[in-house]
Amino acid sequence: MATHKSSEKRAKQDIKKTLVNKMNVSKSKTTTKKVRDAVTAGDKKTAAEHLSAAQSDLRKLAKTGVIKKKTAARRTSRLALQINNLK
C-alpha cells in the first residue's frame, strides 16, 4: 500500500490510466473485428472503410506505448492483406 502522498497519487493515476488503456484496446479490437467480418462477408468497400479506423486506433495505441509499434504495423499489414486478397 502507498504510504507517501506522491505514491498515493501515482497509484490513483495508474488506476485511471489502466482503465483508459483497456478502453482503447477494446475499441481497437472492435474495429479490427469489423474489418474481419466485412472480409468474411466479401464486402471490400466496407472492409476498406473499417480498415482506416482500425489503422488509426492501432497507431494511437502504439504511439502511447500500449502496444509496440511493430505489433501495430503487423496487425495493420495483415488486415490490409486480407482486403487485398478479396476479389
The first five atom37 places (N, CA, C, CB, O) and aatype in JSON, in Angstrom:
{
  "aatype": [12, 0, 16, 8, 11, 15, 15, 6, 11, 1, 0, 11, 5, 3, 9, 11, 11, 16, 10, 19, 2, 11, 12, 2, 19, 15, 11, 15, 11, 16, 16, 16, 11, 11, 19, 1, 3, 0, 19, 16, 0, 7, 3, 11, 11, 16, 0, 0, 6, 8, 10, 15, 0, 0, 5, 15, 3, 10, 1, 11, 10, 0, 11, 16, 7, 19, 9, 11, 11, 11, 16, 0, 0, 1, 1, 16, 15, 1, 10, 0, 10, 5, 9, 2, 2, 10, 11],
  "atom_mask": [
    [1, 1, 1, 1, 1],
    [1, 1, 1, 1, 1],
    [1, 1, 1, 1, 1],
    [1, 1, 1, 1, 1],
    [1, 1, 1, 1, 1],
    [1, 1, 1, 1, 1],
    [1, 1, 1, 1, 1],
    [1, 1, 1, 1, 1],
    [1, 1, 1, 1, 1],
    [1, 1, 1, 1, 1],
    [1, 1, 1, 1, 1],
    [1, 1, 1, 1, 1],
    [1, 1, 1, 1, 1],
    [1, 1, 1, 1, 1],
    [1, 1, 1, 1, 1],
    [1, 1, 1, 1, 1],
    [1, 1, 1, 1, 1],
    [1, 1, 1, 1, 1],
    [1, 1, 1, 1, 1],
    [1, 1, 1, 1, 1],
    [1, 1, 1, 1, 1],
    [1, 1, 1, 1, 1],
    [1, 1, 1, 1, 1],
    [1, 1, 1, 1, 1],
    [1, 1, 1, 1, 1],
    [1, 1, 1, 1, 1],
    [1, 1, 1, 1, 1],
    [1, 1, 1, 1, 1],
    [1, 1, 1, 1, 1],
    [1, 1, 1, 1, 1],
    [1, 1, 1, 1, 1],
    [1, 1, 1, 1, 1],
    [1, 1, 1, 1, 1],
    [1, 1, 1, 1, 1],
    [1, 1, 1, 1, 1],
    [1, 1, 1, 1, 1],
    [1, 1, 1, 1, 1],
    [1, 1, 1, 1, 1],
    [1, 1, 1, 1, 1],
    [1, 1, 1, 1, 1],
    [1, 1, 1, 1, 1],
    [1, 1, 1, 0, 1],
    [1, 1, 1, 1, 1],
    [1, 1, 1, 1, 1],
    [1, 1, 1, 1, 1],
    [1, 1, 1, 1, 1],
    [1, 1, 1, 1, 1],
    [1, 1, 1, 1, 1],
    [1, 1, 1, 1, 1],
    [1, 1, 1, 1, 1],
    [1, 1, 1, 1, 1],
    [1, 1, 1, 1, 1],
    [1, 1, 1, 1, 1],
    [1, 1, 1, 1, 1],
    [1, 1, 1, 1, 1],
    [1, 1, 1, 1, 1],
    [1, 1, 1, 1, 1],
    [1, 1, 1, 1, 1],
    [1, 1, 1, 1, 1],
    [1, 1, 1, 1, 1],
    [1, 1, 1, 1, 1],
    [1, 1, 1, 1, 1],
    [1, 1, 1, 1, 1],
    [1, 1, 1, 1, 1],
    [1, 1, 1, 0, 1],
    [1, 1, 1, 1, 1],
    [1, 1, 1, 1, 1],
    [1, 1, 1, 1, 1],
    [1, 1, 1, 1, 1],
    [1, 1, 1, 1, 1],
    [1, 1, 1, 1, 1],
    [1, 1, 1, 1, 1],
    [1, 1, 1, 1, 1],
    [1, 1, 1, 1, 1],
    [1, 1, 1, 1, 1],
    [1, 1, 1, 1, 1],
    [1, 1, 1, 1, 1],
    [1, 1, 1, 1, 1],
    [1, 1, 1, 1, 1],
    [1, 1, 1, 1, 1],
    [1, 1, 1, 1, 1],
    [1, 1, 1, 1, 1],
    [1, 1, 1, 1, 1],
    [1, 1, 1, 1, 1],
    [1, 1, 1, 1, 1],
    [1, 1, 1, 1, 1],
    [1, 1, 1, 1, 1]
  ],
  "atom_positions": [
    [[0.84, -1.18, 0.0], [0.0, 0.0, 0.0], [0.88, 1.24, 0.0], [-0.96, 0.0, 1.22], [1.95, 1.26, 0.62]],
    [[0.43, 2.26, -0.69], [1.19, 3.5, -0.79], [1.18, 4.23, 0.56], [0.62, 4.41, -1.9], [0.14, 4.34, 1.21]],
    [[2.35, 4.71, 0.95], [2.43, 5.4, 2.23], [2.74, 6.88, 2.07], [3.48, 4.76, 3.09], [2.35, 7.68, 2.92]],
    [[3.43, 7.26, 1.02], [3.72, 8.67, 0.78], [2.61, 9.3, -0.06], [5.08, 8.83, 0.08], [1.92, 8.63, -0.82]],
    [[2.46, 10.59, 0.1], [1.42, 11.29, -0.62], [1.62, 11.17, -2.13], [1.4, 12.77, -0.2], [0.66, 10.98, -2.88]],
    [[2.87, 11.27, -2.58], [3.14, 11.18, -4.01], [2.88, 9.77, -4.55], [4.59, 11.59, -4.3], [2.44, 9.62, -5.69]],
    [[3.16, 8.76, -3.75], [2.91, 7.4, -4.21], [1.42, 7.08, -4.22], [3.66, 6.4, -3.33], [0.96, 6.28, -5.03]],
    [[0.66, 7.71, -3.32], [-0.79, 7.55, -3.34], [-1.37, 8.17, -4.61], [-1.42, 8.2, -2.09], [-2.24, 7.59, -5.25]],
    [[-0.86, 9.33, -4.96], [-1.32, 10.0, -6.18], [-0.96, 9.15, -7.4], [-0.7, 11.4, -6.3], [-1.79, 8.98, -8.3]],
    [[0.25, 8.63, -7.43], [0.7, 7.8, -8.56], [-0.18, 6.57, -8.69], [2.18, 7.39, -8.38], [-0.51, 6.16, -9.8]],
    [[-0.57, 5.97, -7.56], [-1.42, 4.78, -7.59], [-2.79, 5.11, -8.18], [-1.58, 4.2, -6.17], [-3.34, 4.33, -8.96]],
    [[-3.34, 6.27, -7.82], [-4.62, 6.7, -8.38], [-4.5, 6.93, -9.89], [-5.11, 7.99, -7.69], [-5.38, 6.53, -10.66]],
    [[-3.41, 7.58, -10.3], [-3.21, 7.85, -11.71], [-3.05, 6.55, -12.51], [-1.99, 8.74, -11.91], [-3.55, 6.44, -13.63]],
    [[-2.36, 5.58, -11.92], [-2.18, 4.29, -12.58], [-3.51, 3.59, -12.83], [-1.26, 3.4, -11.75], [-3.73, 3.01, -13.89]],
    [[-4.39, 3.66, -11.85], [-5.71, 3.04, -11.99], [-6.48, 3.7, -13.13], [-6.5, 3.14, -10.67], [-7.08, 3.01, -13.96]],
    [[-6.47, 5.03, -13.17], [-7.19, 5.75, -14.23], [-6.6, 5.44, -15.6], [-7.15, 7.25, -13.97], [-7.34, 5.21, -16.56]],
    [[-5.29, 5.43, -15.69], [-4.62, 5.19, -16.97], [-4.86, 3.77, -17.46], [-3.12, 5.46, -16.85], [-5.02, 3.54, -18.65]],
    [[-4.9, 2.82, -16.52], [-5.17, 1.43, -16.88], [-6.56, 1.3, -17.5], [-5.04, 0.51, -15.65], [-6.74, 0.58, -18.48]],
    [[-7.53, 1.99, -16.93], [-8.89, 1.96, -17.47], [-8.95, 2.56, -18.86], [-9.84, 2.69, -16.54], [-9.63, 2.03, -19.74]],
    [[-8.25, 3.66, -19.07], [-8.22, 4.31, -20.39], [-7.58, 3.37, -21.41], [-7.45, 5.65, -20.33], [-8.08, 3.22, -22.52]],
    [[-6.47, 2.74, -21.02], [-5.78, 1.83, -21.93], [-6.66, 0.63, -22.28], [-4.46, 1.35, -21.31], [-6.71, 0.22, -23.44]],
    [[-7.35, 0.08, -21.29], [-8.25, -1.05, -21.55], [-9.36, -0.66, -22.51], [-8.85, -1.57, -20.24], [-9.73, -1.43, -23.4]],
    [[-9.89, 0.54, -22.32], [-10.96, 1.02, -23.18], [-10.46, 1.16, -24.62], [-11.5, 2.38, -22.67], [-11.16, 0.78, -25.56]],
    [[-9.26, 1.71, -24.78], [-8.72, 1.9, -26.12], [-8.36, 0.58, -26.79], [-7.49, 2.8, -26.05], [-8.55, 0.43, -28.0]],
    [[-7.85, -0.38, -26.03], [-7.55, -1.7, -26.59], [-8.84, -2.37, -27.03], [-6.8, -2.58, -25.56], [-8.89, -3.0, -28.09]],
    [[-9.88, -2.25, -26.23], [-11.17, -2.84, -26.58], [-11.73, -2.21, -27.86], [-12.17, -2.65, -25.42], [-12.26, -2.91, -28.72]],
    [[-11.6, -0.91, -27.98], [-12.06, -0.21, -29.19], [-11.28, -0.7, -30.41], [-11.9, 1.32, -29.03], [-11.86, -0.9, -31.47]],
    [[-10.0, -0.89, -30.25], [-9.17, -1.37, -31.34], [-9.58, -2.78, -31.76], [-7.69, -1.36, -30.92], [-9.65, -3.08, -32.95]],
    [[-9.86, -3.64, -30.79], [-10.29, -5.0, -31.11], [-11.62, -4.99, -31.85], [-10.41, -5.83, -29.83], [-11.83, -5.79, -32.76]],
    [[-12.52, -4.08, -31.47], [-13.82, -3.98, -32.1], [-13.68, -3.56, -33.56], [-14.71, -3.0, -31.35], [-14.32, -4.14, -34.44]],
    [[-12.85, -2.55, -33.83], [-12.69, -2.1, -35.21], [-11.99, -3.16, -36.05], [-11.89, -0.8, -35.25], [-12.3, -3.32, -37.23]],
    [[-11.06, -3.89, -35.45], [-10.38, -4.98, -36.17], [-11.39, -6.07, -36.51], [-9.21, -5.55, -35.33], [-11.35, -6.64, -37.6]],
    [[-12.27, -6.37, -35.59], [-13.29, -7.39, -35.82], [-14.24, -6.96, -36.94], [-14.07, -7.68, -34.53], [-14.68, -7.8, -37.73]],
    [[-14.57, -5.68, -37.01], [-15.44, -5.18, -38.07], [-14.8, -5.39, -39.44], [-15.76, -3.7, -37.86], [-15.47, -5.73, -40.41]],
    [[-13.48, -5.17, -39.51], [-12.77, -5.39, -40.77], [-12.83, -6.86, -41.14], [-11.3, -4.91, -40.66], [-13.14, -7.2, -42.28]],
    [[-12.55, -7.73, -40.19], [-12.55, -9.17, -40.48], [-13.94, -9.67, -40.86], [-12.05, -9.96, -39.27], [-14.07, -10.54, -41.73]],
    [[-14.99, -9.13, -40.22], [-16.35, -9.51, -40.57], [-16.69, -9.09, -41.99], [-17.35, -8.89, -39.58], [-17.34, -9.84, -42.73]],
    [[-16.25, -7.89, -42.37], [-16.51, -7.42, -43.73], [-15.74, -8.26, -44.75], [-16.12, -5.94, -43.86], [-16.25, -8.53, -45.84]],
    [[-14.53, -8.67, -44.4], [-13.75, -9.53, -45.3], [-14.44, -10.88, -45.45], [-12.31, -9.72, -44.76], [-14.52, -11.42, -46.55]],
    [[-14.93, -11.42, -44.35], [-15.62, -12.71, -44.39], [-16.87, -12.61, -45.26], [-16.0, -13.16, -42.98], [-17.21, -13.55, -46.0]],
    [[-17.56, -11.47, -45.17], [-18.76, -11.27, -45.98], [-18.43, -10.98, -47.44], [-19.59, -10.12, -45.41], [-19.3, -11.06, -48.3]],
    [[-17.17, -10.66, -47.71], [-16.75, -10.39, -49.08], [-17.0, -8.96, -49.52], [0.0, 0.0, 0.0], [-16.96, -8.66, -50.71]],
    [[-17.25, -8.07, -48.58], [-17.54, -6.66, -48.88], [-16.25, -5.84, -48.8], [-18.62, -6.09, -47.91], [-15.85, -5.4, -47.72]],
    [[-15.62, -5.66, -49.93], [-14.32, -4.99, -49.96], [-14.4, -3.51, -49.6], [-13.69, -5.14, -51.33], [-13.52, -2.98, -48.92]],
    [[-15.46, -2.85, -50.05], [-15.61, -1.41, -49.8], [-15.78, -1.13, -48.3], [-16.82, -0.84, -50.58], [-15.11, -0.25, -47.75]],
    [[-16.65, -1.86, -47.66], [-16.87, -1.68, -46.22], [-15.63, -2.03, -45.42], [-18.06, -2.53, -45.75], [-15.28, -1.36, -44.46]],
    [[-14.96, -3.1, -45.84], [-13.74, -3.52, -45.15], [-12.68, -2.43, -45.23], [-13.21, -4.84, -45.75], [-11.98, -2.17, -44.26]],
    [[-12.55, -1.8, -46.4], [-11.56, -0.74, -46.57], [-11.88, 0.46, -45.68], [-11.49, -0.3, -48.04], [-10.98, 1.1, -45.14]],
    [[-13.16, 0.76, -45.54], [-13.57, 1.88, -44.67], [-13.23, 1.58, -43.21], [-15.08, 2.16, -44.82], [-12.73, 2.45, -42.49]],
    [[-13.52, 0.36, -42.79], [-13.22, -0.01, -41.4], [-11.72, -0.13, -41.17], [-13.92, -1.35, -41.05], [-11.24, 0.05, -40.05]],
    [[-10.97, -0.44, -42.23], [-9.52, -0.57, -42.09], [-8.9, 0.76, -41.68], [-8.9, -1.06, -43.39], [-7.98, 0.78, -40.86]],
    [[-9.38, 1.86, -42.23], [-8.8, 3.16, -41.87], [-9.02, 3.47, -40.39], [-9.4, 4.28, -42.74], [-8.15, 4.03, -39.73]],
    [[-10.19, 3.1, -39.87], [-10.47, 3.3, -38.45], [-9.58, 2.39, -37.6], [-11.96, 3.04, -38.14], [-9.07, 2.8, -36.56]],
    [[-9.41, 1.16, -38.05], [-8.56, 0.21, -37.31], [-7.11, 0.68, -37.31], [-8.67, -1.2, -37.92], [-6.43, 0.58, -36.29]],
    [[-6.63, 1.18, -38.45], [-5.26, 1.7, -38.53], [-5.07, 2.85, -37.55], [-4.94, 2.15, -39.96], [-4.05, 2.92, -36.86]],
    [[-6.03, 3.74, -37.5], [-5.95, 4.89, -36.61], [-5.88, 4.44, -35.16], [-7.16, 5.81, -36.82], [-5.05, 4.94, -34.39]],
    [[-6.74, 3.5, -34.78], [-6.75, 3.01, -33.4], [-5.43, 2.33, -33.05], [-7.92, 2.04, -33.19], [-4.89, 2.54, -31.96]],
    [[-4.93, 1.51, -33.96], [-3.68, 0.8, -33.69], [-2.5, 1.76, -33.58], [-3.4, -0.23, -34.79], [-1.63, 1.59, -32.72]],
    [[-2.47, 2.78, -34.42], [-1.39, 3.77, -34.35], [-1.42, 4.54, -33.04], [-1.49, 4.74, -35.52], [-0.38, 4.82, -32.46]],
    [[-2.63, 4.88, -32.58], [-2.75, 5.59, -31.31], [-2.25, 4.73, -30.15], [-4.21, 6.01, -31.07], [-1.58, 5.23, -29.24]],
    [[-2.57, 3.45, -30.18], [-2.09, 2.55, -29.13], [-0.58, 2.44, -29.17], [-2.73, 1.15, -29.28], [0.07, 2.41, -28.12]],
    [[-0.01, 2.38, -30.36], [1.44, 2.28, -30.49], [2.12, 3.57, -30.05], [1.83, 1.95, -31.94], [3.18, 3.55, -29.42]],
    [[1.51, 4.68, -30.39], [2.1, 5.98, -30.05], [2.18, 6.18, -28.54], [1.3, 7.11, -30.68], [3.14, 6.76, -28.03]],
    [[1.17, 5.71, -27.84], [1.14, 5.9, -26.38], [1.85, 4.77, -25.63], [-0.29, 6.01, -25.91], [1.97, 4.82, -24.41]],
    [[2.32, 3.75, -26.37], [3.08, 2.68, -25.74], [2.24, 1.55, -25.17], [0.0, 0.0, 0.0], [2.76, 0.72, -24.43]],
    [[0.97, 1.51, -25.51], [0.12, 0.43, -25.02], [0.49, -0.88, -25.73], [-1.39, 0.76, -25.24], [0.56, -1.94, -25.11]],
    [[0.73, -0.78, -27.04], [1.27, -1.9, -27.79], [2.53, -1.42, -28.5], [0.21, -2.48, -28.81], [2.75, -0.22, -28.62]],
    [[3.34, -2.35, -28.97], [4.57, -1.97, -29.66], [4.26, -1.52, -31.08], [5.57, -3.14, -29.67], [3.26, -1.93, -31.67]],
    [[5.12, -0.68, -31.63], [4.92, -0.15, -32.97], [4.9, -1.25, -34.02], [6.0, 0.86, -33.3], [4.09, -1.22, -34.95]],
    [[5.78, -2.22, -33.87], [5.83, -3.31, -34.85], [4.59, -4.2, -34.76], [7.09, -4.15, -34.64], [4.16, -4.77, -35.76]],
    [[4.03, -4.32, -33.58], [2.79, -5.09, -33.42], [1.65, -4.4, -34.17], [2.43, -5.25, -31.92], [0.87, -5.05, -34.86]],
    [[1.57, -3.09, -34.02], [0.54, -2.33, -34.72], [0.73, -2.44, -36.23], [0.56, -0.85, -34.28], [-0.24, -2.62, -36.97]],
    [[1.96, -2.34, -36.68], [2.25, -2.44, -38.11], [1.9, -3.82, -38.64], [3.74, -2.13, -38.38], [1.33, -3.95, -39.73]],
    [[2.23, -4.86, -37.88], [1.93, -6.23, -38.31], [0.43, -6.46, -38.41], [2.55, -7.24, -37.33], [-0.05, -7.04, -39.39]],
    [[-0.31, -6.0, -37.43], [-1.77, -6.19, -37.45], [-2.39, -5.43, -38.61], [-2.39, -5.73, -36.12], [-3.28, -5.95, -39.29]],
    [[-1.94, -4.2, -38.84], [-2.45, -3.4, -39.94], [-2.14, -4.07, -41.28], [-1.85, -1.98, -39.91], [-2.99, -4.13, -42.16]],
    [[-0.93, -4.57, -41.4], [-0.5, -5.21, -42.64], [-1.33, -6.45, -42.93], [0.98, -5.58, -42.55], [-1.74, -6.68, -44.07]],
    [[-1.59, -7.24, -41.92], [-2.37, -8.46, -42.12], [-3.81, -8.16, -42.5], [-2.35, -9.32, -40.86], [-4.4, -8.86, -43.32]],
    [[-4.37, -7.11, -41.91], [-5.74, -6.72, -42.29], [-5.78, -6.24, -43.74], [-6.27, -5.62, -41.35], [-6.68, -6.59, -44.5]],
    [[-4.78, -5.43, -44.11], [-4.72, -4.92, -45.48], [-4.55, -6.07, -46.47], [-3.58, -3.9, -45.63], [-5.14, -6.06, -47.55]],
    [[-3.74, -7.04, -46.12], [-3.51, -8.2, -46.98], [-4.8, -8.98, -47.2], [-2.43, -9.11, -46.38], [-5.07, -9.43, -48.31]],
    [[-5.6, -9.14, -46.14], [-6.87, -9.84, -46.26], [-7.81, -9.1, -47.21], [-7.53, -9.99, -44.89], [-8.52, -9.72, -48.01]],
    [[-7.81, -7.77, -47.12], [-8.67, -6.98, -48.0], [-8.18, -7.07, -49.44], [-8.72, -5.51, -47.55], [-8.99, -7.2, -50.36]],
    [[-6.88, -7.0, -49.64], [-6.34, -7.05, -50.99], [-6.55, -8.41, -51.65], [-4.87, -6.72, -50.97], [-6.59, -8.5, -52.88]],
    [[-6.67, -9.46, -50.86], [-6.91, -10.8, -51.41], [-8.36, -11.03, -51.8], [-6.48, -11.85, -50.42], [-8.68, -12.05, -52.43]],
    [[-9.26, -10.1, -51.44], [-10.65, -10.22, -51.86], [-10.76, -9.97, -53.36], [-11.54, -9.23, -51.08], [-10.01, -9.18, -53.93]],
    [[-11.7, -10.65, -53.97], [-11.89, -10.46, -55.42], [-13.14, -9.7, -55.71], [-11.92, -11.79, -56.14], [-13.46, -9.46, -56.88]]
  ]
}
